Amino acid sequence: MRIATLTSGGDCPGLNAVIRGVVRTASTEYGSTVVGYEDGWVGLMEDRRIQLYDDEHIDRILLRGGTILGTGRLHPDKFKNGIEKIKENLADAEIDALIPIGGEGTLKGAKWLADNGIPVVGVPKTIDNDVNGTDFTFGFDTAVSVATDAIDRLHTTAESHNRVMIVEVMGRHVGWIALNSGMAGGAHYIVVPEAPFDIADICKAMERRFQMGEKYGIIVVAEGSLPKEGTMEFAEGGVDQFGHRTFNGIGQVIGDEIQKRLGHDVRTTVLGHIQRGGTPTAFDRVLATRFGVHAARACHTGSFGKCVALRGEHIDLIELEEAVGTLKTVPLGRYCTAQALFG
């Protein structure tokens, strides 16, 4: 069998571990070969591929962040209009199965290819942890660890200067990173997209801390968070060329409002792409490797149109439709648990 793989969408720690798992499993268990398409769907449409060998180079990529194949995004219309070219390129390379590694958008593309007769096994990837059907996605644990480390460091400087510190983390539609890093880092307020905030409540919590002698505060904010309607003026961002929301810096907006209302010194730190970079944690390396192994095995058993997923202690195969049907959001109960520690 000849398998192809690619990485698409935003990069995250653990992508190389998946590639390594696919290549080594295909080679050692089945004697199959693997090729990688460069820069995601674009490389597939332009037929830019490289041979991936089970050698010392592949063995060493386990520790590396990013992706050796490169990644990118492609507008859905261009992607769908290129279906015949995609089929032609796969046939020319004598590909028997395709393993796309990516988030919700990539998996939607994988489902569309499967619906059009291409043998596909998807691998879920995102630091946001918002892919449905899997307990966790690789990259999430690393992102939470990076964010938690930043929050830990900000406690001492915030306390030294009697400041309120805003930490803006990634999370376009969901607040998993904000929730987990905020709880782990002892934040005094957490703001997530699932629960629109009232700036008056945030100010009240911060003012209470100062009145009680705790003259600093840490607030963790997911980038996609929005205020409750009518509670404050806020201009939402637009939409980029790939159909994704853009943001106007909600962390800075909250910080400015706190400073205006309370008069306290406020600083905002936007972690941004630092959450995506660097060496994956041990958890992400193991999960990504398991995903790669099971995806390669699924190809050889003909289990196409599916996606690998972590369910409890096991890696299962779920329908791609389940993975992309809806986003996995933070349950209200989980957020209520965090609220008990606000202030």
NORCORKA-V64452 format. One record per residue. N is the residue number from 1. NEAR is the number of other ideal C-beta (glycine too) atoms within 10 Angstrom. Layout:
# NORCORKA-V64452
n: <N/N>
near: <NEAR/NEAR>
This chain:
# NORCORKA-V64452
n: <1/2/3/4/5/6/7/8/9/10/11/12/13/14/15/16/17/18/19/20/21/22/23/24/25/26/27/28/29/30/31/32/33/34/35/36/37/38/39/40/41/42/43/44/45/46/47/48/49/50/51/52/53/54/55/56/57/58/59/60/61/62/63/64/65/66/67/68/69/70/71/72/73/74/75/76/77/78/79/80/81/82/83/84/85/86/87/88/89/90/91/92/93/94/95/96/97/98/99/100/101/102/103/104/105/106/107/108/109/110/111/112/113/114/115/116/117/118/119/120/121/122/123/124/125/126/127/128/129/130/131/132/133/134/135/136/137/138/139/140/141/142/143/144/145/146/147/148/149/150/151/152/153/154/155/156/157/158/159/160/161/162/163/164/165/166/167/168/169/170/171/172/173/174/175/176/177/178/179/180/181/182/183/184/185/186/187/188/189/190/191/192/193/194/195/196/197/198/199/200/201/202/203/204/205/206/207/208/209/210/211/212/213/214/215/216/217/218/219/220/221/222/223/224/225/226/227/228/229/230/231/232/233/234/235/236/237/238/239/240/241/242/243/244/245/246/247/248/249/250/251/252/253/254/255/256/257/258/259/260/261/262/263/264/265/266/267/268/269/270/271/272/273/274/275/276/277/278/279/280/281/282/283/284/285/286/287/288/289/290/291/292/293/294/295/296/297/298/299/300/301/302/303/304/305/306/307/308/309/310/311/312/313/314/315/316/317/318/319/320/321/322/323/324/325/326/327/328/329/330/331/332/333/334/335/336/337/338/339/340/341/342/343>
near: <14/15/26/24/28/27/31/30/23/21/21/30/31/33/28/25/24/27/27/25/23/31/26/20/23/28/18/11/12/14/8/19/18/26/17/23/28/20/20/25/28/20/23/28/20/14/15/15/21/12/8/25/12/16/11/7/11/20/11/11/18/17/11/17/19/17/25/17/23/18/24/16/21/22/12/15/9/11/22/14/11/18/15/9/13/20/14/13/20/22/9/10/15/10/21/16/25/23/28/27/32/27/23/23/21/28/28/19/26/28/23/17/26/21/12/13/10/18/18/24/30/34/30/28/31/25/29/27/26/23/25/19/22/23/13/17/28/33/29/27/23/25/31/26/20/22/27/21/14/19/23/14/12/21/16/10/12/21/15/9/13/13/18/28/26/27/24/27/33/24/28/15/17/22/30/27/27/32/27/24/27/30/17/15/21/12/27/23/26/29/28/25/22/20/19/13/22/14/19/13/15/25/19/16/15/24/16/14/20/15/9/9/6/14/15/22/26/24/27/33/31/28/24/21/23/13/19/13/8/7/14/15/8/14/7/10/14/10/9/10/7/11/11/15/13/10/17/12/15/25/24/16/22/27/22/14/20/22/14/11/16/16/8/19/14/22/16/19/16/18/22/12/10/14/25/19/15/15/14/26/20/10/16/26/22/15/25/28/20/18/29/29/20/23/29/29/19/21/28/17/9/10/16/19/18/22/30/28/25/19/12/7/6/10/18/14/20/17/16/25/17/16/25/24/13/11/14/21/17/23/10/10/7/17/17/10/12/21/13/7/13/17/16>
